[in-house]
């Protein structure tokens, strides 16, 4: 995916936070939910990932937001293969 890593720990401006958050790229989240990246961006606009941030032109979605939506959608934290 353009040489970008699939996960990112935290945006640079929040590096000093005590708790480190793992961020996933929109393409990774799309694969987990078996939808397109367009759908993931729509979900971001709809507020389904309230803590998503755009960094270097790419959306980063906290794993905790993904897990919350996965829980509400499937009733479990259905893990994607390899993640």
C-alpha positions as a Python dict, from the first residue, in 0.01 Angstrom:
ca = {
    (1, 'X'): (0, 0, 0),
    (2, 'X'): (233, 275, -128),
    (3, 'X'): (507, 148, 103),
    (4, 'X'): (312, 267, 406),
    (5, 'X'): (313, 55, 719),
    (6, 'X'): (-19, -102, 808),
    (7, 'X'): (-13, 16, 1170),
    (8, 'X'): (124, 321, 1343),
    (9, 'X'): (169, 367, 1716),
    (10, 'X'): (68, 730, 1773),
    (11, 'X'): (60, 1057, 1583),
    (12, 'X'): (377, 1257, 1647),
    (13, 'X'): (194, 1535, 1833),
    (14, 'X'): (56, 1294, 2095),
    (15, 'X'): (378, 1095, 2149),
    (16, 'X'): (404, 1215, 2509),
    (17, 'X'): (75, 1056, 2618),
    (18, 'X'): (115, 797, 2891),
    (19, 'X'): (-91, 538, 2704),
    (20, 'X'): (27, 448, 2355),
    (21, 'X'): (-246, 388, 2102),
    (22, 'X'): (-212, 159, 1804),
    (23, 'X'): (-352, 308, 1484),
    (24, 'X'): (-460, 113, 1176),
    (25, 'X'): (-472, 247, 823),
    (26, 'X'): (-806, 268, 640),
    (27, 'X'): (-706, -15, 404),
    (28, 'X'): (-638, -247, 695),
    (29, 'X'): (-972, -162, 856),
    (30, 'X'): (-1147, -215, 521),
    (31, 'X'): (-995, -564, 500),
    (32, 'X'): (-1104, -645, 856),
    (33, 'X'): (-1466, -550, 782),
    (34, 'X'): (-1459, -682, 424),
    (35, 'X'): (-1559, -341, 283),
    (36, 'X'): (-1389, -83, 63),
    (37, 'X'): (-1171, 204, 184),
    (38, 'X'): (-1445, 435, 56),
    (39, 'X'): (-1682, 276, 309),
    (40, 'X'): (-1426, 323, 587),
    (41, 'X'): (-1390, 692, 496),
    (42, 'X'): (-1771, 722, 498),
    (43, 'X'): (-1778, 566, 846),
    (44, 'X'): (-1518, 821, 959),
    (45, 'X'): (-1740, 1106, 833),
    (46, 'X'): (-2040, 946, 1007),
    (47, 'X'): (-1849, 940, 1337),
    (48, 'X'): (-1818, 562, 1369),
    (49, 'X'): (-1444, 608, 1436),
    (50, 'X'): (-1452, 920, 1656),
    (51, 'X'): (-1079, 922, 1726),
    (52, 'X'): (-958, 875, 1368),
    (53, 'X'): (-686, 1119, 1262),
    (54, 'X'): (-546, 1212, 924),
    (55, 'X'): (-167, 1205, 915),
    (56, 'X'): (51, 1248, 607),
    (57, 'X'): (-261, 1229, 391),
    (58, 'X'): (-373, 891, 530),
    (59, 'X'): (-645, 814, 780),
    (60, 'X'): (-531, 638, 1097),
    (61, 'X'): (-798, 468, 1305),
    (62, 'X'): (-734, 365, 1666),
    (63, 'X'): (-760, -9, 1719),
    (64, 'X'): (-992, 63, 2014),
    (65, 'X'): (-1240, 237, 1777),
    (66, 'X'): (-1219, -59, 1538),
    (67, 'X'): (-1277, -305, 1822),
    (68, 'X'): (-1580, -107, 1942),
    (69, 'X'): (-1742, -109, 1599),
    (70, 'X'): (-1654, -476, 1553),
    (71, 'X'): (-1822, -551, 1887),
    (72, 'X'): (-2138, -363, 1795),
    (73, 'X'): (-2151, -504, 1442),
    (74, 'X'): (-2062, -869, 1508),
    (75, 'X'): (-2099, -908, 1883),
    (76, 'X'): (-1728, -993, 1914),
    (77, 'X'): (-1381, -868, 1831),
    (78, 'X'): (-1367, -1076, 1513),
    (79, 'X'): (-994, -1061, 1439),
    (80, 'X'): (-873, -1038, 1083),
    (81, 'X'): (-624, -1302, 975),
    (82, 'X'): (-270, -1188, 1042),
    (83, 'X'): (-365, -891, 1258),
}
